[in-house]
């Protein structure tokens, strides 16, 4: 099967969106640190702890997802699958960030964020394996 290189536009836009989210979450941590007068760790402050975790969790999950998504897209993965996986992952990360944005947020939002992240990463990995098997 012959393959031509595809410009990864969906992955690029997804990376830009997730990068913007990362900066926004990082800034909320910085502002919360200043307010709580805590320069390292969370100082036992629950609000700061939640902000640190939502920022850190995105930083932990976004890179592997973006690598998988970009590889899937440039190896010729179906655009509707690439876009669908990107939407699932971004929505999951938004749900997770919302759930950890303060006390009293619905636990279901965090569960949806975690499940959507799992589906996004595992689905993209599976689709990439399938795509690579078709390219060879």
VEXMARVO-626886 format. One record per residue: z, x, y of N, C-alpha, C in turn; residue in three letters. Coordinates in steps of 0.001 Angstrom, whole numbers, always signed. Each point is the difference from the previous one (the first is absolute). Example, Ala and Ser with C-alpha at 12.3 -4.5 7.8 and 13.67 -1.06 7.14 Angstrom:
{nup->+7800, neast->+13190, nnorth->-5690, caup->+0, caeast->-890, canorth->+1190, cup->+0, ceast->+900, cnorth->+1200, res->Ala}
{nup->-720, neast->-350, nnorth->+1050, caup->+60, caeast->+820, canorth->+1190, cup->+730, ceast->-770, cnorth->+1090, res->Ser}
% end
This chain:
{nup->+0, neast->+839, nnorth->-1170, caup->+0, caeast->-839, canorth->+1170, cup->+0, ceast->+889, cnorth->+1240, res->Unk}
{nup->-979, neast->-176, nnorth->+857, caup->-91, caeast->+790, canorth->+1227, cup->+907, ceast->-608, cnorth->+1055, res->Unk}
{nup->+610, neast->+874, nnorth->+780, caup->+931, caeast->-477, canorth->+1022, cup->-234, ceast->+759, cnorth->+1299, res->Unk}
{nup->+2, neast->-741, nnorth->+1082, caup->-61, caeast->+641, canorth->+1312, cup->+1362, ceast->-149, cnorth->+664, res->Unk}
{nup->+372, neast->+982, nnorth->+787, caup->+1283, caeast->+0, canorth->+664, cup->+70, ceast->-1133, cnorth->+1022, res->Unk}
{nup->+1106, neast->-740, nnorth->-44, caup->+222, caeast->-1113, canorth->+910, cup->+1004, ceast->+423, cnorth->+1069, res->Unk}
{nup->-297, neast->-299, nnorth->+1248, caup->+934, caeast->+280, canorth->+1076, cup->+1196, ceast->-940, cnorth->-142, res->Unk}
{nup->+1220, neast->+534, nnorth->-83, caup->+1181, caeast->-841, canorth->-286, cup->+545, ceast->-724, cnorth->+1237, res->Unk}
{nup->-732, neast->-968, nnorth->+486, caup->+405, caeast->-705, canorth->+1220, cup->+1245, ceast->-854, cnorth->-206, res->Unk}
{nup->+72, neast->-705, nnorth->-1113, caup->+1174, caeast->-838, canorth->-252, cup->+1241, ceast->+884, cnorth->-98, res->Unk}
{nup->-114, neast->+1089, nnorth->-720, caup->+1127, caeast->+929, canorth->-136, cup->+375, ceast->+590, cnorth->+1353, res->Unk}
{nup->-993, neast->+309, nnorth->+797, caup->+259, caeast->+560, canorth->+1323, cup->+744, ceast->-972, cnorth->+893, res->Unk}
{nup->-455, neast->-1244, nnorth->+35, caup->+697, caeast->-1002, canorth->+810, cup->+1402, ceast->-267, cnorth->-540, res->Unk}
{nup->+133, neast->-30, nnorth->-1314, caup->+1316, caeast->-214, canorth->-608, cup->+933, ceast->+1150, cnorth->+350, res->Unk}
{nup->-506, neast->+1226, nnorth->-57, caup->+814, caeast->+1168, canorth->+359, cup->+427, ceast->-68, cnorth->+1461, res->Unk}
{nup->-903, neast->-408, nnorth->+864, caup->+333, caeast->-112, canorth->+1422, cup->+1083, ceast->-1056, cnorth->+227, res->Unk}
{nup->-109, neast->-1121, nnorth->-683, caup->+992, caeast->-1067, canorth->+134, cup->+1362, ceast->+455, cnorth->-531, res->Unk}
{nup->+2, neast->+613, nnorth->-1185, caup->+1262, caeast->+472, canorth->-578, cup->+596, ceast->+1134, cnorth->+840, res->Unk}
{nup->-838, neast->+843, nnorth->+560, caup->+491, caeast->+1049, canorth->+886, cup->+659, ceast->-576, cnorth->+1238, res->Unk}
{nup->-586, neast->-1047, nnorth->+543, caup->+581, caeast->-677, canorth->+1159, cup->+1344, ceast->-627, cnorth->-368, res->Unk}
{nup->+60, neast->-620, nnorth->-1167, caup->+1264, caeast->-568, canorth->-472, cup->+1052, ceast->+1091, cnorth->-156, res->Unk}
{nup->-414, neast->+1139, nnorth->-545, caup->+929, caeast->+1111, canorth->-217, cup->+590, ceast->+480, cnorth->+1325, res->Unk}
{nup->-840, neast->+142, nnorth->+1005, caup->+469, caeast->+433, canorth->+1315, cup->+955, ceast->-1039, cnorth->+593, res->Unk}
{nup->-347, neast->-1276, nnorth->-116, caup->+862, caeast->-1060, canorth->+538, cup->+1368, ceast->+14, cnorth->-684, res->Unk}
{nup->+8, neast->+140, nnorth->-1320, caup->+1273, caeast->+34, canorth->-727, cup->+794, ceast->+1261, cnorth->+339, res->Unk}
{nup->-697, neast->+1117, nnorth->+166, caup->+661, caeast->+1251, canorth->+374, cup->+667, ceast->-147, cnorth->+1372, res->Unk}
{nup->-677, neast->-650, nnorth->+901, caup->+558, caeast->-181, canorth->+1343, cup->+1240, ceast->-889, cnorth->-42, res->Unk}
{nup->-3, neast->-1034, nnorth->-830, caup->+1188, caeast->-858, canorth->-86, cup->+1193, ceast->+782, cnorth->-539, res->Unk}
{nup->-254, neast->+942, nnorth->-911, caup->+1082, caeast->+858, canorth->-504, cup->+529, ceast->+867, cnorth->+1139, res->Unk}
{nup->-896, neast->+597, nnorth->+759, caup->+418, caeast->+845, canorth->+1112, cup->+828, ceast->-751, cnorth->+1032, res->Unk}
{nup->-449, neast->-1200, nnorth->+364, caup->+749, caeast->-804, canorth->+966, cup->+1368, ceast->-402, cnorth->-562, res->Unk}
{nup->+28, neast->-357, nnorth->-1285, caup->+1272, caeast->-389, canorth->-631, cup->+950, ceast->+1190, cnorth->-85, res->Unk}
{nup->-553, neast->+1183, nnorth->-251, caup->+840, caeast->+1205, canorth->-24, cup->+645, ceast->+231, cnorth->+1362, res->Unk}
{nup->-798, neast->-154, nnorth->+1054, caup->+527, caeast->+206, canorth->+1355, cup->+1107, ceast->-1014, cnorth->+304, res->Unk}
{nup->-246, neast->-1263, nnorth->-342, caup->+988, caeast->-1052, canorth->+254, cup->+1291, ceast->+251, cnorth->-782, res->Unk}
{nup->-141, neast->+405, nnorth->-1270, caup->+1169, caeast->+226, canorth->-857, cup->+613, ceast->+1382, cnorth->+198, res->Unk}
{nup->-686, neast->+845, nnorth->+765, caup->+441, caeast->+1377, canorth->+225, cup->+183, ceast->+745, cnorth->-1329, res->Unk}
{nup->-1027, neast->-127, nnorth->-861, caup->-20, caeast->+654, canorth->-1311, cup->-1288, ceast->+806, cnorth->-81, res->Unk}
{nup->+125, neast->+1321, nnorth->-130, caup->-1204, caeast->+830, canorth->-28, cup->-498, ceast->+288, cnorth->-1414, res->Unk}
{nup->+867, neast->-95, nnorth->-1001, caup->-396, caeast->+294, canorth->-1384, cup->+657, ceast->-1010, cnorth->-928, res->Unk}
{nup->-755, neast->-499, nnorth->-958, caup->+543, caeast->-1014, canorth->-899, cup->+122, ceast->-1329, cnorth->+718, res->Unk}
{nup->+842, neast->-884, nnorth->-558, caup->+161, caeast->-1306, canorth->+636, cup->+1377, ceast->-206, cnorth->+612, res->Unk}
{nup->+901, neast->+975, nnorth->-180, caup->+1326, caeast->-92, canorth->+602, cup->+783, ceast->-1229, cnorth->-409, res->Unk}
{nup->-366, neast->-591, nnorth->-1150, caup->+680, caeast->-1219, canorth->-440, cup->-440, ceast->-1252, cnorth->+737, res->Unk}
{nup->-1024, neast->+112, nnorth->+810, caup->-509, caeast->-1124, canorth->+782, cup->-1046, ceast->-741, cnorth->-838, res->Unk}
{nup->+300, neast->-1250, nnorth->-374, caup->-897, caeast->-777, canorth->-866, cup->-1365, ceast->-261, cnorth->+630, res->Unk}
{nup->-23, neast->-283, nnorth->+1288, caup->-1274, caeast->-261, canorth->+681, cup->-878, ceast->+1251, cnorth->-53, res->Unk}
{nup->+587, neast->+1139, nnorth->+314, caup->-747, caeast->+1256, canorth->-53, cup->-446, ceast->+308, cnorth->-1418, res->Unk}
{nup->+859, neast->-254, nnorth->-963, caup->-344, caeast->+237, canorth->-1407, cup->-1242, ceast->-800, cnorth->-397, res->Unk}
{nup->-45, neast->-1280, nnorth->+366, caup->-1148, caeast->-838, canorth->-333, cup->-1273, ceast->+512, cnorth->+674, res->Unk}
{nup->+107, neast->+416, nnorth->+1232, caup->-1180, caeast->+516, canorth->+716, cup->-493, ceast->+1301, cnorth->-640, res->Unk}
{nup->+921, neast->+852, nnorth->-395, caup->-379, caeast->+1245, canorth->-679, cup->-700, ceast->-305, cnorth->-1314, res->Unk}
{nup->+518, neast->-955, nnorth->-775, caup->-590, caeast->-325, canorth->-1293, cup->-1377, ceast->-641, cnorth->+133, res->Unk}
{nup->-195, neast->-870, nnorth->+977, caup->-1323, caeast->-628, canorth->+111, cup->-1035, ceast->+1024, cnorth->+449, res->Unk}
{nup->+402, neast->+935, nnorth->+854, caup->-895, caeast->+1080, canorth->+408, cup->-286, ceast->+917, cnorth->-1183, res->Unk}
{nup->+1056, neast->+421, nnorth->-696, caup->-145, caeast->+914, canorth->-1129, cup->-783, ceast->-602, cnorth->-1148, res->Unk}
{nup->+198, neast->-1288, nnorth->-245, caup->-698, caeast->-628, canorth->-1114, cup->-1497, ceast->-49, cnorth->+243, res->Unk}
{nup->-414, neast->-252, nnorth->+1228, caup->-1430, caeast->+46, canorth->+312, cup->-523, ceast->+1420, cnorth->-178, res->Unk}
{nup->+776, neast->+979, nnorth->+482, caup->-413, caeast->+1402, canorth->-125, cup->-108, ceast->+434, cnorth->-1459, res->Unk}
{nup->+795, neast->-592, nnorth->-869, caup->-26, caeast->+331, canorth->-1428, cup->-1201, ceast->-615, cnorth->-717, res->Unk}
{nup->-395, neast->-1189, nnorth->+404, caup->-1011, caeast->-749, canorth->-747, cup->-1413, ceast->+66, cnorth->+569, res->Unk}
{nup->-132, neast->+100, nnorth->+1298, caup->-1328, caeast->-39, canorth->+614, cup->-905, ceast->+1168, cnorth->-408, res->Unk}
{nup->+490, neast->+1235, nnorth->-78, caup->-924, caeast->+1101, canorth->-311, cup->-719, ceast->-142, cnorth->-1340, res->Unk}
{nup->+729, neast->-312, nnorth->-1065, caup->-651, caeast->-117, canorth->-1310, cup->-969, ceast->-1181, cnorth->-2, res->Unk}
{nup->+391, neast->-1089, nnorth->+651, caup->-909, caeast->-1141, canorth->+75, cup->-1285, ceast->+372, cnorth->+726, res->Unk}
{nup->+114, neast->+665, nnorth->+1137, caup->-1186, caeast->+359, canorth->+777, cup->-900, ceast->+995, cnorth->-737, res->Unk}
{nup->+592, neast->+914, nnorth->-727, caup->-808, caeast->+937, canorth->-797, cup->-778, ceast->-770, cnorth->-1060, res->Unk}
{nup->+689, neast->-871, nnorth->-723, caup->-668, caeast->-796, canorth->-1041, cup->-1080, ceast->-901, cnorth->+600, res->Unk}
{nup->+322, neast->-663, nnorth->+1111, caup->-958, caeast->-913, canorth->+623, cup->-1238, ceast->+752, cnorth->+472, res->Unk}
{nup->+214, neast->+1147, nnorth->+654, caup->-1127, caeast->+792, canorth->+485, cup->-883, ceast->+481, cnorth->-1146, res->Unk}
{nup->+618, neast->+463, nnorth->-1072, caup->-787, caeast->+447, canorth->-1163, cup->-766, ceast->-1156, cnorth->-635, res->Unk}
{nup->+653, neast->-1158, nnorth->-92, caup->-683, caeast->-1170, canorth->-554, cup->-1207, ceast->-363, cnorth->+861, res->Unk}
{nup->+192, neast->+31, nnorth->+1298, caup->-1088, caeast->-387, canorth->+893, cup->-1149, ceast->+1009, cnorth->-20, res->Unk}
{nup->+295, neast->+1302, nnorth->+40, caup->-1095, caeast->+976, canorth->+60, cup->-714, ceast->+166, cnorth->-1338, res->Unk}
{nup->+646, neast->-441, nnorth->-1095, caup->-698, caeast->+60, canorth->-1292, cup->-796, ceast->-1269, cnorth->-273, res->Unk}
{nup->-39, neast->-893, nnorth->+978, caup->-857, caeast->-1176, canorth->-133, cup->+695, ceast->-1243, cnorth->-495, res->Unk}
{nup->+1316, neast->-59, nnorth->+112, caup->+713, caeast->-1213, canorth->-390, cup->-503, ceast->-1201, cnorth->+781, res->Unk}
{nup->+34, neast->-1153, nnorth->-623, caup->-492, caeast->-1213, canorth->+655, cup->+783, ceast->-250, cnorth->+1289, res->Unk}
{nup->-712, neast->-236, nnorth->+1068, caup->+606, caeast->-150, canorth->+1316, cup->+1014, ceast->-1146, cnorth->+45, res->Unk}
{nup->-279, neast->-1105, nnorth->-678, caup->+950, caeast->-1118, canorth->+30, cup->+1299, ceast->+359, cnorth->-721, res->Unk}
{nup->-71, neast->+831, nnorth->-1033, caup->+1204, caeast->+449, canorth->-705, cup->+771, ceast->+983, cnorth->+887, res->Unk}
{nup->-707, neast->+939, nnorth->+601, caup->+633, caeast->+976, canorth->+895, cup->+699, ceast->-733, cnorth->+1145, res->Unk}
{nup->-692, neast->-933, nnorth->+623, caup->+574, caeast->-750, canorth->+1114, cup->+1193, ceast->-837, cnorth->-468, res->Unk}
{nup->-129, neast->-658, nnorth->-1127, caup->+1093, caeast->-820, canorth->-526, cup->+1251, ceast->+814, cnorth->-271, res->Unk}
{nup->-172, neast->+1166, nnorth->-611, caup->+1141, caeast->+865, canorth->-278, cup->+632, ceast->+506, cnorth->+1293, res->Unk}
{nup->-820, neast->+325, nnorth->+986, caup->+514, caeast->+445, canorth->+1293, cup->+816, ceast->-1108, cnorth->+664, res->Unk}
{nup->-512, neast->-1223, nnorth->-28, caup->+707, caeast->-1130, canorth->+609, cup->+1328, ceast->-239, cnorth->-713, res->Unk}
{nup->-3, neast->+24, nnorth->-1324, caup->+1242, caeast->-202, canorth->-762, cup->+1035, ceast->+1041, cnorth->+391, res->Unk}
{nup->-409, neast->+1269, nnorth->+59, caup->+945, caeast->+1065, canorth->+314, cup->+542, ceast->-127, cnorth->+1425, res->Unk}
{nup->-874, neast->-225, nnorth->+958, caup->+442, caeast->-107, canorth->+1400, cup->+929, ceast->-1200, cnorth->+171, res->Unk}
{nup->-341, neast->-1133, nnorth->-585, caup->+861, caeast->-1184, canorth->+106, cup->+1349, ceast->+256, cnorth->-658, res->Unk}
{nup->-15, neast->+705, nnorth->-1115, caup->+1251, caeast->+336, canorth->-687, cup->+875, ceast->+882, cnorth->+871, res->Unk}
{nup->-615, neast->+973, nnorth->+651, caup->+787, caeast->+899, canorth->+845, cup->+545, ceast->-734, cnorth->+1226, res->Unk}
{nup->-765, neast->-930, nnorth->+552, caup->+494, caeast->-810, canorth->+1111, cup->+1173, ceast->-869, cnorth->-446, res->Unk}
{nup->-108, neast->-588, nnorth->-1179, caup->+1070, caeast->-833, canorth->-548, cup->+1259, ceast->+822, cnorth->-217, res->Unk}
{nup->-165, neast->+1196, nnorth->-545, caup->+1143, caeast->+874, canorth->-248, cup->+657, ceast->+420, cnorth->+1313, res->Unk}
{nup->-793, neast->+369, nnorth->+979, caup->+550, caeast->+406, canorth->+1303, cup->+746, ceast->-1154, cnorth->+649, res->Unk}
{nup->-551, neast->-1195, nnorth->-113, caup->+676, caeast->-1180, canorth->+547, cup->+1338, ceast->-211, cnorth->-697, res->Unk}
{nup->+12, neast->+115, nnorth->-1311, caup->+1223, caeast->-233, canorth->-773, cup->+1105, ceast->+981, cnorth->+377, res->Unk}
{nup->-375, neast->+1218, nnorth->+361, caup->+992, caeast->+1005, canorth->+363, cup->+168, ceast->+149, cnorth->+1512, res->Unk}
{nup->-473, neast->-982, nnorth->+749, caup->+71, caeast->+119, canorth->+1459, cup->+1351, ceast->-399, cnorth->+557, res->Unk}
{nup->+856, neast->-560, nnorth->-807, caup->+1328, caeast->-347, canorth->+476, cup->+746, ceast->-815, cnorth->-1027, res->Unk}
{nup->+1281, neast->-162, nnorth->+198, caup->+787, caeast->-775, canorth->-956, cup->-429, ceast->-1463, cnorth->-14, res->Unk}
{nup->+156, neast->-619, nnorth->-1143, caup->-287, caeast->-1421, canorth->-124, cup->-1450, ceast->-346, cnorth->-258, res->Unk}
{nup->-858, neast->+1002, nnorth->-186, caup->-1407, caeast->-292, canorth->-300, cup->-102, ceast->-427, cnorth->-1468, res->Unk}
{nup->-984, neast->-842, nnorth->-318, caup->-100, caeast->-510, canorth->-1370, cup->-276, ceast->+1111, cnorth->-1025, res->Unk}
{nup->+766, neast->-36, nnorth->-1084, caup->-167, caeast->+974, canorth->-1074, cup->-1389, ceast->-122, cnorth->-617, res->Unk}
{nup->-553, neast->-1201, nnorth->+13, caup->-1320, caeast->-209, canorth->-586, cup->-1061, ceast->+832, cnorth->+716, res->Unk}
{nup->+158, neast->+232, nnorth->+1294, caup->-976, caeast->+814, canorth->+734, cup->+14, ceast->+1435, cnorth->-504, res->Unk}
{nup->+1180, neast->+509, nnorth->-319, caup->+92, caeast->+1358, canorth->-537, cup->-597, ceast->+57, cnorth->-1396, res->Unk}
{nup->+267, neast->-1008, nnorth->-815, caup->-557, caeast->-56, canorth->-1357, cup->-1522, ceast->-104, cnorth->+46, res->Unk}
{nup->-512, neast->-799, nnorth->+925, caup->-1449, caeast->-110, canorth->+149, cup->-599, ceast->+1328, cnorth->+451, res->Unk}
{nup->+703, neast->+690, nnorth->+884, caup->-462, caeast->+1306, canorth->+447, cup->-52, ceast->+1003, cnorth->-1137, res->Unk}
{nup->+1052, neast->+11, nnorth->-810, caup->+50, caeast->+928, canorth->-1133, cup->-1070, ceast->-347, cnorth->-1038, res->Unk}
{nup->-137, neast->-1274, nnorth->-322, caup->-983, caeast->-420, canorth->-1001, cup->-1419, ceast->+237, cnorth->+502, res->Unk}
{nup->-257, neast->-304, nnorth->+1248, caup->-1330, caeast->+232, canorth->+563, cup->-351, ceast->+1477, cnorth->+43, res->Unk}
{nup->+993, neast->+837, nnorth->+286, caup->-229, caeast->+1437, canorth->-14, cup->-338, ceast->+465, cnorth->-1408, res->Unk}
{nup->+753, neast->-464, nnorth->-971, caup->-263, caeast->+339, canorth->-1405, cup->-1397, ceast->-453, cnorth->-416, res->Unk}
{nup->-352, neast->-1221, nnorth->+323, caup->-1325, caeast->-523, canorth->-338, cup->-1088, ceast->+811, cnorth->+714, res->Unk}
{nup->+225, neast->+314, nnorth->+1268, caup->-985, caeast->+770, canorth->+757, cup->-244, ceast->+1375, cnorth->-595, res->Unk}
{nup->+1068, neast->+735, nnorth->-288, caup->-151, caeast->+1359, canorth->-532, cup->-523, ceast->-31, cnorth->-1431, res->Unk}
{nup->+615, neast->-813, nnorth->-856, caup->-438, caeast->-61, canorth->-1403, cup->-1413, ceast->-565, cnorth->-111, res->Unk}
{nup->-294, neast->-1018, nnorth->+795, caup->-1340, caeast->-586, canorth->-29, cup->-1066, ceast->+976, cnorth->+460, res->Unk}
{nup->+316, neast->+751, nnorth->+1032, caup->-955, caeast->+987, canorth->+502, cup->-186, ceast->+1132, cnorth->-1006, res->Unk}
{nup->+1088, neast->+444, nnorth->-615, caup->-99, caeast->+1044, canorth->-1025, cup->-848, ceast->-485, cnorth->-1176, res->Unk}
{nup->+249, neast->-1226, nnorth->-450, caup->-777, caeast->-556, canorth->-1100, cup->-1465, ceast->-171, cnorth->+346, res->Unk}
{nup->-266, neast->-502, nnorth->+1196, caup->-1387, caeast->-178, canorth->+430, cup->-705, ceast->+1348, cnorth->+123, res->Unk}
{nup->+728, neast->+1026, nnorth->+439, caup->-596, caeast->+1331, canorth->+115, cup->-340, ceast->+563, cnorth->-1373, res->Unk}
{nup->+891, neast->-156, nnorth->-957, caup->-294, caeast->+461, canorth->-1369, cup->-1238, ceast->-725, cnorth->-527, res->Unk}
{nup->-75, neast->-1286, nnorth->+196, caup->-1168, caeast->-791, canorth->-442, cup->-1269, ceast->+505, cnorth->+697, res->Unk}
{nup->+91, neast->+181, nnorth->+1313, caup->-1159, caeast->+463, canorth->+756, cup->-457, ceast->+1379, cnorth->-461, res->Unk}
{nup->+928, neast->+898, nnorth->-227, caup->-366, caeast->+1344, canorth->-459, cup->-644, ceast->-27, cnorth->-1384, res->Unk}
{nup->+453, neast->-890, nnorth->-848, caup->-598, caeast->-112, canorth->-1332, cup->-1430, ceast->-523, cnorth->+82, res->Unk}
{nup->-308, neast->-786, nnorth->+1046, caup->-1345, caeast->-539, canorth->+176, cup->-945, ceast->+1029, cnorth->+632, res->Unk}
{nup->+550, neast->+921, nnorth->+794, caup->-807, caeast->+986, canorth->+706, cup->-461, ceast->+1097, cnorth->-940, res->Unk}
{nup->+821, neast->+345, nnorth->-963, caup->-311, caeast->+1131, canorth->-891, cup->-1200, ceast->-261, cnorth->-848, res->Unk}
% end
